[in-house]
Each structure stands twice: as C-alpha cells, then as structure tokens.
Amino acid sequence: MSEGGKRTEIYYFSGTGNSLAVARDIAGKTGGRLVSIPSSMKGSEAAPSNTKGSEAAPSVMDSERITTGADVMGVVFPVYHKSIPLILKRFVEKLERLDKKYIFGVCTYGDTPGLATRHLGELVQSRGGQLAAGFGVHMPYNYVTPSFVSKGFFRSFTLRKVPIEKQQALFARAQKKTERIAAFVSARKSGTFEITSDILTRLADTLNLQESLGKSVWLKIAGVDEKTDLSFLESRQLMDRAFHADEKCNGCGICSRVCPVGDIRMVDDAGEPHRRPVWQHHCEQCFACLQWCPQEAIQFGSKTSGGKRYHHPDVKLADMFRSSSKD
C-alpha cells in the first residue's frame, strides 16, 4: 500500500533506462505503482519486473484522455535540449481531473536540468493541476555531442563516453537523491523546483531561441534540409533521418521492439539476406535503438560507429520491451 493510505502512481518515459531506474527506485520507496507513459498513451500499461506496486485502482486510458485514480502522481522523464520530450507534452495534455492530486516531477539529465520541470509545471497547470515540486537527478550522458572538427561540423557529432567510475559515482548520488525525493513526497511538501539557474539558459528561453536558432541547427545536424512549420519540440520527430543501420545489422529487430513510440519498422531490403530497420519520422530522440542494439549497428550520422554504447546497468532489455508502446 502507498504511504498514508494514498494511492501513488509513478509515470515514466525512458530510452536508455536512466529514467526507468529512477522511477523504479522512487516507486519502491513510496509504495507507488509504475506506469509506462508510452504504454499508457496506447491505452495499455506496463510494469517492469522487480518492481513494487501499490493497490491503486487502474487508470482509465483511451486515445483521447487519461484519468488516473491515484491521489499522488509522479512523472519521471529525461531532459531533452534543456526541456521536455514531445511525448511528455502529449501525455500531460491527455490528463484529466488533476485539481485535487499531489503531483511532482523528476527529470534525469546528463548535463543540466535546464528548465524542464518549469515547462512540466506549465503544462500541468494548463490541465487544471498544480506541480507541487520538480527535482533533477544527474545520470550518465546518453546523447550525441560535437567532436569539434574544423570541417563538416554538422555531421561530426559522436557519442560521449562516460567512464565506469563516473557512472558508479552518479548512480550512488542518484540513490541518495531518490531517498530525499521519496521523503519529500511522503511528507507532501511543495515548493522545490530544481532548474538551471544560469542567465544564458533563462535568456534563451525568454527570447525563444530554441525556435529561431536551435531548431535549424539540430535539423541540419540530422540532415533535414527542407523547412518545416513544426515547432522545435515537434520537429525532433524528423531527426530520425540521421539514423541508419550499417553492415553489422543482422535483422534481429531489437531496435524496433525497444523503440518506445513504434518509430521503427523492419522491412525486406532487396539484395540483403535479412530485414533492415526503417525509421518512420515520429522519433522521440531517446536513442534507445542505437544504445540497445546488440550489434552496435545503429548509427546517428557518420561519427557514432565505434563509439561506446550506454544503457543503465540495472535495467534489462526485457524491462524496456515491457515499457514500450503496444501495437
């Protein structure tokens, strides 16, 4: 049972397992029930193995709305470009009856928490709720980073290697952080919001530079040359054009199964002995396909081949399959 007789649900979105590990830890400490955001968006639910669950009543979910019977609702998600993933925005926009719920957010980040929990708070408020608190948990970096070459900068992004020693230190600090978060939530406190405090980040947000500059830069990095009227948040779906499978691909289909939003189809390829992945342009940029490929055959652009892959060591591929959306 959740503490104090309150029903608790912890919703999460995760690509490489960082946010799942944090959500699972918080759920265990609060007696909460884990719910995958991608699965809930499809009208079904997934609870990874080795988790503790409450006796919360099932949420009501369909294509238009999500109504949870929980009194306490946590949302755990990764920071993308100092903000939130697109799927989180779509998820919150489906939520109903939030006015009497205790809601908190937890973002996982590789560099900084950015303004992600602030943006989550604005979304929750637009749905009639109030975000009581927003926390950041520092985890190993799992996205691409520039290699700073003099030529071909926009195609030179590579994978950042995080040494095992640093990973272990981050995991240890994350454990202590989730203990503090669980205690804060159990006491039903409010008012803590952990965001990046630097002036440049806040100024960029005020001037909306992500739309005027960030979008064009990142789309160029992904090889998207045509203009789009989509917002920067929505246009990231097109960035899967930079993904491809190299000659190491054996057609196992794990990339398709692990994709949390069903963005990858396995198709027959003339002249090839097996099927190959084709991206469908509704990508979340979570990098699950690249990071979980057992052959390390999935690449982003031209510089990730040979780069060290990462996924949380305490999260298994089977957990990710259960977390992904259902057909």
C-alpha positions in Angstrom: 0.0 0.0 0.0 1.1 3.6 -0.6 2.0 5.6 2.5 -0.8 7.2 4.4 -3.4 5.2 2.5 -2.8 7.4 -0.5 -2.7 5.8 -3.9 0.5 6.6 -5.7 1.4 6.1 -9.4 4.8 6.9 -10.9 4.6 7.5 -14.7 7.9 7.4 -16.6 9.4 7.7 -20.1 12.8 6.2 -20.7 15.1 5.3 -23.6 18.3 4.0 -22.1 16.9 3.1 -18.7 18.1 6.1 -16.7 14.6 7.5 -16.0 13.2 4.0 -15.6 15.8 3.2 -12.9 15.0 6.4 -11.1 11.2 5.9 -11.4 11.5 2.3 -10.2 13.5 3.4 -7.2 11.0 6.1 -6.2 8.1 3.7 -6.7 9.8 1.2 -4.4 10.4 3.9 -1.7 6.9 5.3 -1.8 4.9 2.1 -2.4 3.9 3.5 -5.8 2.8 1.7 -8.9 4.9 2.1 -12.1 3.2 3.1 -15.3 4.9 3.5 -18.6 3.9 6.7 -20.4 4.3 5.2 -23.9 2.1 2.3 -22.9 -0.5 4.5 -21.3 -0.7 6.6 -24.4 -1.7 3.4 -26.3 -4.4 2.5 -23.7 -2.4 -0.2 -22.0 0.1 -0.3 -19.1 3.4 -1.9 -18.5 5.1 -2.6 -15.2 8.8 -3.7 -15.5 9.9 -6.7 -13.5 11.4 -6.5 -10.0 9.2 -3.5 -9.0 7.0 -2.9 -6.1 3.4 -1.9 -6.8 0.6 -0.4 -4.8 -3.0 -1.5 -4.8 -4.0 1.6 -6.8 -7.1 1.3 -9.0 -6.4 1.1 -12.7 -6.3 4.3 -14.6 -8.8 5.0 -17.3 -7.0 5.4 -20.6 -8.1 5.8 -24.2 -6.9 7.7 -27.2 -8.4 11.0 -26.0 -7.9 11.1 -22.3 -6.1 9.6 -19.3 -7.7 9.7 -15.9 -5.8 8.3 -13.0 -7.4 7.1 -9.7 -4.2 7.9 -7.8 -4.0 10.6 -5.2 -0.3 11.1 -5.7 1.2 11.2 -9.2 4.9 11.3 -10.1 6.2 12.0 -13.6 9.8 10.9 -14.3 11.4 11.8 -17.7 14.7 12.7 -19.4 15.7 16.3 -20.3 16.0 16.9 -24.0 17.5 20.1 -25.2 17.0 21.6 -21.7 13.3 20.9 -21.9 10.8 18.1 -22.0 10.3 15.3 -24.6 7.4 15.6 -27.0 5.7 12.5 -25.7 5.6 14.1 -22.2 3.7 17.1 -23.6 1.2 14.9 -25.4 0.8 12.8 -22.3 0.0 15.7 -20.0 -2.4 17.2 -22.5 -4.4 14.0 -22.2 -4.6 14.1 -18.4 -7.9 14.9 -16.7 -9.1 15.7 -13.1 -5.8 16.9 -11.8 -7.1 19.6 -9.4 -7.0 17.5 -6.2 -3.9 15.5 -6.8 -0.4 15.9 -5.4 1.8 15.9 -8.5 5.6 16.0 -8.6 8.1 15.8 -11.5 11.6 14.3 -11.7 13.8 14.9 -14.6 17.0 12.9 -15.4 19.8 14.8 -17.1 23.3 14.3 -18.4 24.4 18.0 -18.4 21.9 20.2 -16.7 18.2 20.0 -15.7 17.5 23.0 -17.9 14.0 24.4 -17.5 12.3 21.0 -17.9 10.4 20.9 -14.6 9.2 24.5 -15.2 7.8 23.6 -18.5 6.2 20.5 -17.0 4.6 22.7 -14.4 3.2 25.0 -17.0 1.6 22.0 -18.8 0.2 20.6 -15.6 -1.3 24.0 -14.7 -2.9 24.2 -18.2 -4.7 21.0 -17.3 -6.1 22.3 -14.1 -3.5 20.9 -11.8 -0.5 22.2 -9.8 3.0 20.8 -9.8 4.0 20.6 -6.1 7.7 20.1 -6.8 10.2 19.4 -9.5 13.5 17.6 -9.0 16.6 16.8 -11.1 18.7 13.6 -10.9 22.1 13.7 -12.6 22.7 10.5 -14.6 25.2 9.4 -17.3 25.0 11.3 -20.5 23.5 9.3 -23.3 23.1 11.6 -26.3 25.4 12.8 -29.1 28.0 15.5 -28.6 30.0 17.6 -31.1 33.5 16.4 -31.9 34.6 19.9 -32.7 36.2 19.3 -36.1 37.2 22.2 -38.4 35.3 20.7 -41.4 31.9 19.1 -41.5 30.9 20.2 -38.1 27.2 19.5 -38.6 27.9 15.8 -39.4 30.6 15.3 -36.8 28.5 14.5 -33.7 29.7 11.5 -31.8 28.8 9.6 -28.6 30.2 10.9 -25.3 32.0 8.2 -23.3 31.2 8.3 -19.6 33.9 6.3 -17.6 32.6 3.5 -15.5 33.9 5.2 -12.3 31.9 8.3 -13.0 28.9 6.3 -13.8 29.1 4.5 -10.5 29.5 7.8 -8.7 26.4 9.2 -10.4 24.4 6.1 -9.5 25.4 6.4 -5.8 24.4 10.1 -5.7 21.2 9.2 -7.6 20.3 6.7 -4.9 20.7 9.3 -2.2 18.7 11.8 -4.2 15.8 9.5 -4.7 15.7 8.9 -0.9 15.4 12.6 -0.4 12.7 12.8 -3.1 10.7 10.0 -1.6 10.9 11.6 1.9 9.8 14.9 0.4 6.9 13.3 -1.4 5.8 11.2 1.6 5.6 14.4 3.7 3.5 16.0 0.9 5.8 19.0 0.8 5.8 21.6 -2.0 7.8 24.5 -3.4 11.1 22.9 -4.5 11.9 23.3 -8.2 15.3 22.4 -9.5 16.1 24.1 -12.7 19.2 25.5 -14.4 19.9 28.9 -12.9 22.4 30.3 -15.4 21.5 33.5 -17.2 22.1 32.2 -20.7 19.6 29.4 -20.4 16.9 31.7 -19.0 17.6 34.3 -21.6 17.4 31.8 -24.4 14.1 30.6 -23.1 12.8 34.2 -22.8 13.9 35.0 -26.4 12.6 31.6 -27.6 16.0 30.9 -29.3 15.2 27.2 -29.5 12.6 28.0 -32.2 14.7 30.6 -34.0 18.1 29.0 -33.8 18.1 25.7 -32.1 15.6 24.1 -34.5 17.5 25.0 -37.6 20.9 23.8 -36.1 19.6 20.5 -34.9 17.7 19.7 -38.0 20.8 20.4 -40.1 22.8 18.1 -37.8 20.2 15.4 -38.6 20.3 16.0 -42.3 16.9 17.6 -42.6 17.3 20.3 -45.2 13.8 21.3 -46.0 11.9 23.9 -43.9 9.2 22.9 -41.6 6.5 24.8 -39.7 6.6 22.3 -36.9 7.8 23.7 -33.5 11.3 22.7 -32.3 9.7 20.2 -29.9 7.6 18.6 -32.7 10.3 18.8 -35.4 12.6 16.5 -33.4 10.5 13.7 -34.8 12.2 14.3 -38.2 15.7 13.9 -36.7 15.5 10.2 -37.2 16.7 10.8 -40.7 20.2 10.7 -39.3 19.7 7.1 -38.1 20.8 4.2 -40.2 21.9 0.6 -39.8 25.4 -0.3 -41.0 26.7 -3.6 -42.3 26.8 -5.2 -38.8 23.0 -5.3 -38.8 21.7 -8.9 -38.7 18.0 -8.0 -38.8 17.2 -9.1 -35.2 14.6 -6.4 -34.8 15.5 -5.4 -31.3 15.7 -1.7 -32.4 12.1 -1.9 -33.5 10.9 -3.7 -30.3 12.7 -1.3 -27.9 11.6 1.9 -29.6 9.1 3.4 -27.1 6.9 5.0 -29.8 7.0 2.4 -32.5 9.0 4.6 -34.9 11.0 1.7 -36.5 9.7 -0.9 -39.0 11.7 -3.9 -40.1 11.3 -4.2 -43.9 12.7 -6.5 -46.6 15.6 -5.0 -48.4 16.4 -6.2 -51.9 19.8 -7.8 -52.0 20.0 -8.2 -48.3 19.7 -11.6 -46.5 17.5 -10.2 -43.7 15.2 -7.3 -42.9 16.5 -3.9 -42.0 15.1 -1.1 -39.9 13.4 1.9 -41.5 12.5 5.0 -39.3 9.0 6.5 -39.7 9.6 10.1 -38.6 7.8 10.2 -35.3 11.0 9.8 -33.3 11.5 11.0 -29.7 15.3 11.1 -30.0 15.6 8.9 -27.0 18.4 6.9 -28.7 17.0 3.5 -27.4 17.6 2.0 -30.9 21.2 3.0 -31.0 22.1 2.3 -27.4 20.4 -1.1 -27.1 21.4 -2.6 -30.5 23.5 -5.7 -29.5 25.5 -5.5 -32.7 26.1 -1.7 -32.3 24.9 -1.5 -35.9 22.6 1.6 -35.4 24.4 4.8 -36.2 23.4 8.5 -35.9 25.2 10.4 -38.7 28.7 9.5 -39.6 30.7 9.6 -36.4 29.0 7.2 -33.9 30.4 4.0 -35.3 32.8 2.5 -32.7 31.5 4.8 -30.0 30.8 3.4 -26.6 27.2 2.5 -26.1 25.4 3.1 -22.8 22.3 1.9 -21.0 21.6 1.7 -17.3 23.3 -1.5 -16.0 20.3 -2.3 -13.7 17.8 -2.1 -16.5 17.3 -5.1 -18.7 16.2 -5.2 -22.3 13.1 -7.1 -21.2 12.2 -4.2 -19.0 12.5 -1.9 -22.0 10.3 -4.1 -24.1 7.6 -4.0 -21.4 7.9 -0.2 -21.2 7.5 0.4 -25.0 4.2 1.1 -26.6 2.0 -1.7 -27.8 0.8 -2.1 -31.4 
